[in-house]
Amino acid sequence: NASSFIQGLAWHDAFLARFHAAAGIPAESANSALMKLAAHRKVRRLAVVTPYPQWLLAPLSKFVADSGFDVVNIVGLGLEPLEINALGPEHSYRFAKQADVADADGIIIVATNFRTLEVLNQLEQELGKPVMSSNQALMWIACRMLGVPQTDAAPAEPRVSWPAIAD
């Protein structure tokens, strides 16, 4: 996920164009899908939360801004991939709530190895604004590209059991 934003939007878009030309089919990255989902949900001022290290926050913020959004807050947890992989959805829930600010009309959670799907609906209900994640955006864009009918960008309630999240 970081590899597609670290070199900037122009590099990212050129990469997707090269992939499309070579494969003969359209391509999206987790980040392009997330930006398209945010635009689809009509948010412009984003709070960004990611488990990534601090040194990735500036390129991530620039990528989001260059994609046409205002970054009103950005929170990085300073973690490396193995540490991120060990986190349960309660962590993405807690950090998304911490990243939220009044100026944000939406929240994006950036990282494909950060569990979010189980908590997105709960976060949206509690915060009263769209909360989107990389993996959700990938599923959303795949459905759009395949022509699968959709009724809402928010995921359905998960079909797994896990402890309820408390503030």
Protein Blocks (a to p, Z undefined) as FASTA:
>chain_A
ZZmmmnojklmmmmmmmmmmmnopacddfklmmmmmmmmnopabdcdddfbdfklmmmmm
mmmmmnopacfbdcdehiafklmmmpcfklmmmmmmmmpcfklgbdcdedfkbcfklmmm
mmmmmnopacddfklmmmmmmmmmnopacfbfbdcddfbdcddddZZ
